Structures are given as C-alpha cells and as structure tokens.
C-alpha cells in the first residue's frame, strides 16, 4: 500500500520535497492510515508533517473524544496539532453539505495563513466509487461523474485515492493501530450510508464483484474528458458567449448550428458564469434552453434554478433571477436642467448634453451617435426617462410618426434592452431616443441658431 501511495503522489505531482503538509485527521480509519503512511514516507519524500482537525461538535462528547484521539496520535508521532471548532450549519443546509463546506473553509484558511504548503485528505478509491454511483443516481453529467479529484485547487491532495478501504483496514491491522468510528456513518437515514452499506455491496455481490474499480475508472475517464472540454471551452466560449454585466448573451442560430455536445457544454458554461456554479442544474434545464435556441424565430422565456433565460429575435440572454423586477424598479424619470452629464439609471451609460455652434456638419452627423436639437423649437422642460408603451417618434427622413415599439421590431431590439431604453421627452412628446435620434420636427438645421447636442457615452468608452 505504501508503494501505491508513493506512486499516486508522484503520478499527480501532489507533494514535493520540503513541503509542509497538514494531514487532516478526523480519527477515522482512512485519515489515521493516511497519517501513518505519510509519516513512513516523509523521510524518503522530504516532507514536514503536521496534523489538523476540525471538531464539528455535532456529536457532543463523541466529537470531543475524536479530537482528543487525534491530538494524542499526533503527539505519539511527535507532530504539531492544530484543532478548531466549527461554526453552525447555515439555515436550510444539511449536515453533510455543511461539514464539507466548513472543512474546506478550514483547510483554505490554513493554506492562506501559510501554516502549510499542502493539506492531505484521506479519501480512498472506495469513497471515489461511492461518490460516482451516488452522483449517477442523482442524474449527474460527466463533470459530476469525474468524482473526487486527486488534487483540488493545486494544494489540497488525496494520496489514498487509489487505495481501497479494505486495504486501509489491513494496513492499520498490520500496524496494530486503533481508530475511531463515527456513529453517524452507520445511520441508514442518510442516503450516502444506505449506498455504502446496502446498495454498493449488493451490486458487487449480484452484478459486478469489481464494481468499485469500475466506478473509479469511470471517474478517471470522466475527469480526463472534463479536462479536455475545459481547455476546449476556453477556446470556444469567446466566440459564442458574450458577457454583459451580470448576464451572458448568445446568438440562437449560431448555437443551434453546433453539434449537440458542444452546445450543451457552452450552455452549461453560460449558466455557470451567470449563477456562479451548476448546483441544481440538470439535463432538462439545459434542454429547455436548447429548445429556445433551436426555434426558427420568435420570443420565449424559461427559468431554471438561479437563472432567467430570455429569447428575443435571434438573441438569448441568461441573467440572474434577482435582476428582473417589476415596473416599480424599471421606470425612471430625471429632469434635465440644461447642459451637463446625466447618469442613465439601471445602465452603465450617461447622457451628455452640451450647446454647439451651428454649422454645415449638422446636416451630416450620425443619428445613432449624436442627437442635435434646434433649441429654440424644442419644447421644455425636458426629462430623461425610459421608453414606455405608446411612445411615438418621427425619425429624420421618415414620412410620419411611428411607435417606438414598431421601431424596436424593425430594428430587432431585444426585449431586455427595451426595459431601460432612454428617451428625452417634454411631457408626452419624444424629442430624442437612443438609436433613433431626434424627432424630425425638432432636428437642428443650417438655420438653427442654438443647437443642443445629446450624446450617449458608455463606461467602456475611453476618454469620455
């Protein structure tokens, strides 16, 4: 077993000479075996060991006895011991999730404080098999089936990941070493325990005696697949996914033209970018978005855990659920007191108003970039507000007034962009609109004596 542990350490580049390694010891057989194995290999590998222990306190005196056992074991080996008592689980968090989160926070803190260079955990090949089977039964995709990674975040390592639990027990017996048993590991009220004590043994007995190895190999296979796709997505994502604040935009026809495997991967990447993780996301959630992208045209909306997905024309937008409010958070109105700079609420843009001297160029400017109003003919006071249903405008060169909604349709402006679409108005009269310029009846000409220029600047515009 020691040779296999040494091989695993070398195979994954887990540890190197001179590393200060904090060995996470709970008192259970796996962590105790890990400590003994690394203690034996330390002189050969050039490692400096210490023992770390997180006392959850959830089992009262039993938890305290685990801590004392781990402290005594460290002392018997002449190793420093660091223990900490965990905080309570968060509301709605189950104990298994809370325990995993709190342990990782503890380990990361020790690393951040430079108490150790690496933290070693005692997960075994048997843990790997149980994890893969558990995730398969819960509908995990390849990422989930990759199971427990031998190296996490480059500094948290699992040297026993290629050793089965039976070998661990044999090793401890050969050393005459005792360990602690966590009574909750026998509680069949926990899904993981039923899988460990009932389902996996039954499958090994009735279907495949080598199932533990088969599941561990599946994890290796899936992990390599994920490593490949991770690199491939780094190459593909910039061409298909566009960040816009907290949202991600994509083009429906472009996505629908991809092979299904590629599209699913890119959609999962988009979801993760918006949500921060993929917890609660399953196959059907991704397929709901694919149905939006595959439609020939039109609008649609789906909501999946943590993400609101809109399709408008050929664009699809994924945004956090919390971003979408009602009319009370959508509508805004701001008095424009003449020239100056005015922030457009709910956007990263601002409106810059300034007076200009008349000239021939007022016949040639780009309506989408500037708006030039004849100040003497423009009604006042002026207000900066968002577009609202019923608003009308006659763009320069148009035969008559058109509803902004019709202009949105002809220009294919997505629904989400319309929410905070800025216009400048005097009461109900629109004198300027983003993208459509000034109203023809108020547009500056060569005869204009005073011109009010309206310019919309974005935060990303240099020098503005």
N, C-alpha and C positions, 0 to 999 in steps of 0.2 A: 504494500500500500504506500509506503514511503516513497518508493521509486516512481509510482504513478503520480503522487502529489508533486514530486520534483519535476516530472515531465510536464504536468499541467501548468505549473508555474512558468516553465521555460517556453512552452508552446504559446501561451498568451502574453508573455512578457509581463507577468504580474508583478514581480519583485526583482530588485537588483541589489547588488552588494552595497551595504551602507544604509539601506532603507530602515527607517524607524517604523515598525509595524505594530499597530494596535490590533490585537486579536480580540474580536468580540466574543465574549464568553457568557452564555446565559446560565450555564450549569448543566444543560442537556448533553446527551452523548455526542452529538455532532460537533458542537463547539469545543467540548473538552478534548475530543480526539484531534481536532484542528490544532489546538494549543500544544498538545503533546507532540504532534507530528512536526509542527514548525519549530518547536523547541529542539527536537532532534536534528532538524535540517539547518537550523540557524548558523551553527559554526561553518558548515560547508557552504552555505549561500551568503554568508556575511551579513546576517540580519540582526537588528536590535529590536527585541520584542518588549511589549507591554500588554497589559490586559485591561479591557474596557468592558463595563457592564452597565446596562440601563435597567433600573428597577421600576417596572410599571406600577407596582404596588397594588395591582388589581386582585391579587390572591392573598392579601394580608400577610399573615405570618409566613406562609409558604413562599411568597415573593422575597421576603426578608431573608429567609433561610437560603434561597438561591443565591442572593447577593453574598451572604457570608461564606457559602461553599466556594464561590468563585474567588472571593478575596483570599481564602485560605489556600486554594490551589495556586494562585499567583505567588503567594508568599513561599509556598513549598518549592517553587521553581526559581525563587529569587527575583521575581519580576515586579515592576511597579504596577499598581492597580488604581484605576480611575473609575469611580461609580457616580451615577447621577440618578435622581428620582424623576420619573417622567411626569409631565403635566397631564391633566384630564383629557379625555377624548372630546372632540368638538361635537356640538349638538347634531344629532342625526347620523353620526359617524359610527359604524360598527367597530367592535374592539379589534378585530383582525386588521382592518384598514388603519385604525388609529395607531396600533402597535407598530405597523410597518412604517407609517409616516414619522412617528416620534423617534424610532430608531435611526432612520435616515437623517433626520434633523440633528440628532446627537452626533452621529458619525461625521456629518458635514461640518459641524461646528468644531469638532476636534481637529479636523484637517485644516479648516480656515484659521484656527488659532495656532497652527503649525506644531501641534503636540506630536503629530505623527505624519509620516510621508504617505502611508497607506493604511487602510483598515481592511482586515481579513475577516470574512464571514464564513460560517460553516455549512453552507448549503451543499447538498450532495446530489449525486446523479438521481437518486430516488426522489428527492424534492423536485428535481427537474421534470421527471416523468409525471409526478402528481400535478405539477403546475400545467404542463402541456395538456393533460387529459382534462383537467378542470376547465381550462380556457376553451378547449374544443367543445366541451359540453355546453358552454355558455355562448357559443357561436363566434369565437374569435377568428379573425383573419390571420394571414401569415405573420403579421407583426406580433400578434398575441401568441401564436404557436412557437415563436422563437424562444419563448420561455424565459428562464433565468439566465441573464448574460454573465459569462465568466468574469468580465471586467465591466464595472459600472462607473461612468464618469471618469475613467482612467485611473482612479485612485482607490476605488472600493473593489476588492478582489475576492474570488471564491476558489481557493485552492483545492477543495474537496469535490468540485463539480463533476469530476469523472470517477468518483468513488461511490459505490452503493452503500446503503445504510447497513446491510448485513456485514460488509467488510469493516465498517466503522466499529460495530459491536465486537467483532472478532479481535480487532486491534486493541480495543480497550480491555478485553478479557486477557489478552496476551500480556498486557502491561499491569494487570491487576488493579486497574483504575476504576473507581466508583464514579457515578454521575447522579444528577438529579432528574427526576421525572416530573414534568409539568402535568398536573392532574387534568387541566383543560384539554390536553391532547387526546384524552380518552372520551371526551364528551361528544356523543354522536348527534347532539343537537347542532353541531357545526358541520356545514357542507363538506369542508375540507377533511374533517375527521372521518366522515362516512366514506368518502372516496378513498382515504388512506387505509382504513381498517376493513372495509367491506367490498367496495366496487373493484378497486385495483387488484386485490388478491383473488377475487372471483374471476376476473378477466384473465389473469395469469394462469389460474387453475384450469379454466374451461376453454380458453381461446388461444392464448399465446404465452407460454412459460417465459419467453424473453421479452415481454411487453415493456418492461422498464427500459431495456436497452433500445427497443424500437422507438419509444417515445423520446428518449434522449437524442437518438439520431435524427428524428424528425425536427427537434429543436435546433440541432446543428444545421440541418438543411435549410430550415426557415430563416435562421439567423443570417446565413450567407446570402439567401435571396434578399433579405431586407437590406443587407449591406450594399448589394448591387443596386437595388432600387433607390437607396438613399443617394448614392452618387449620381444615378441617372436622373433623379428628380431635381437635384441641384442644377443639372444642365437644362432640363426641360421647363422647370417652373417659370423662369423669367420670360419665356416665350408665350406662356399660356395664362399665367396668373398675374394680375396687376393689383398692387396694394393701393388703397385709397383710404388713408386714415386707419380706422379700425376694421375696415371692410376689405374684401377681395373681390375683384371684378374679373369676369371671363367672358369670352365670346362663344355663344351657344353653337353656331355652325362649326367653328374651329374645334371645339371639344367633341362634338358628335362625329367628326371625321376621323377621330383617333380610334385605335384598337381599344376594345373594352378594358383590357388590363391596364393600359396606360391612362385612360380616362378615369378609371376608379382610383388609381393611385394619385393622380393630380387632384381629384376632388377631395380625397382624404387629406392631402397636404393643405388644400384651401381651408377645409374645416378646422384643421389643427391650428393654422395661422390665425383664424378668427377666434376660436374658442380657447386656444391655449393648450388643449390636449384632445384626446379622442375617447375619453371616458363616456360611456353611454351611447357611443356611435356604433351601429351595427350595419349589416349588409343592406337592409331595406332602406335605411336612411340615405345611403349613397345612391341607391337605385331611384329613390324619389327625385333626387337632383338630376340624375341621368335622364329621367323621363321629361324633365323640364328642358334640358339641353337638346334632346332628340326631336322635340316638336318642331314642325316646319316653321311656325311663326307664332306670334301672339304673346300674351302675358300669363303669368302664373306665379303662385307663391306656395311654398311649403315651409313648415317649421320643424326643425329637428332639435334635439337637446342643445340648448345654448346658442343656436344659430337660426337666423331668419333668412330665408332664401327667396329672392325676387327674380323673376324673369320679366324683362320689358324689351320688346322688339328682339334684337339679337344678343342683348347683353343679359348676363346673370350676375347678381350681386349677393354675396354672402356677408352678413353683418351680425354683430351681437344682438341678441333679442332685446336687451335693455336700450338699444339705440333708438327704437321706434316708439314714439309716444303719440299722444292724441293731438287734436287741434290746439289745445291749450299750450303745448310745447312747440308746435310747428309755426304758429302765426307770430309775426313780429312787425313792428311799425316804429320808425325813428324819424323825428323831424330833422330836415336838412336846413341848417342855418347858413346857407350860402357856401362859398368855397371852404374846403377843408377835407380832412380824411375821416371816413366813417366806416367802422367795422360792420361787416355784414353778419348778423347773428347766425349761429349754428354752422358757420363755414370758416374756411381758412383764408377768406378774401376780404378786401376792403374796397370801398368806393372812394375815389379821389376826384374832387370837384375843384375846378380852377377856371378863372376867366382867361380868355385868349383874345389876341388882336385879330380882327378879320383879315382874310387873305384868300388867294385863289385856291389854296390847298383844302379849304373847307368843302370843295366840290369833289375831292379825291380821296378822302380818308376812308379807312376800313371800318364799316359799321360794327363788325364783330369785336373790334378792339377799342374803338372810341365812340362816344356819342357827343355830337356838337349841337347844342340847342341855341336857337335865337332867344336870348334872354328877354328881350323886350316883348316877345309874343308868347312866352311861356307862362302859363297860369301858376300862381303861387297861393299859399305856401306849398313847398314840395316835401314829400315824405318818401323815405326808403322803406319798403315793405316787401313781403313775399307775395308771389303770384297767388291769386285766389280765383276760384271758378267764376266765370262771367267776364273776366278782364278782357279788354279788346285793345287792339293797336293797329294802325295803318303804317306799315313799314315804308320807308322811302322807296318809290318806284312801284308800289302796289296800287291796284285800282281802287281799293276800298279797305275798310276796317276788316280785321279778322280776329276771331277769338284766339287768345294765346294757346288755348287747348288745341286748336286746329294747327297752329304753327308748331307746337310740340310734336303733333302727329306727323306732319310733313317733314320735320327735321329729325324725327325719330329720337326725341329726347326721352331717356328712360324715366320711369315713374319716380324713382328715388331722387333724381336730380331736380324734379319739379317742386319737391317739398319746400325747399328754401330758395327757390328761384327768385332773384331780386328784380324788382321793378321800382321806378321812380314815378310817383303819381301826385296829382293835385286833386284831392277828393277822389272821384271815381275815374278821372281822366289819366290814362297812362301816357307819360311823355318819353319814357325810356324803358327798355327791357334788356336784360342780359341776352346776348346772342342775336337779338332782332333790332337793336339800335334804337334811334329816336323815332318818335312818331312824325310822319311826313309833314303834318301841319305846323310842327314846331321846329323843324330842322333848320339849321343855320344855312344861309346862302351868301353870295357875294355882297348882297345889300345889307346884311346884318351888321349892326353897329357894335353889339356886345355879344360874345359867344361864351356860353357855359360848357366847358368840356367835362364829360363824365368818362372816367377811366377806371376799369376794374382791375385791381392788382391782386396777385396771389402771393401767399407767403413764400413760395418757392422762387418767385421772380427775383433775380439778382438786381441789386441796385435800386429797388423800388421801395 
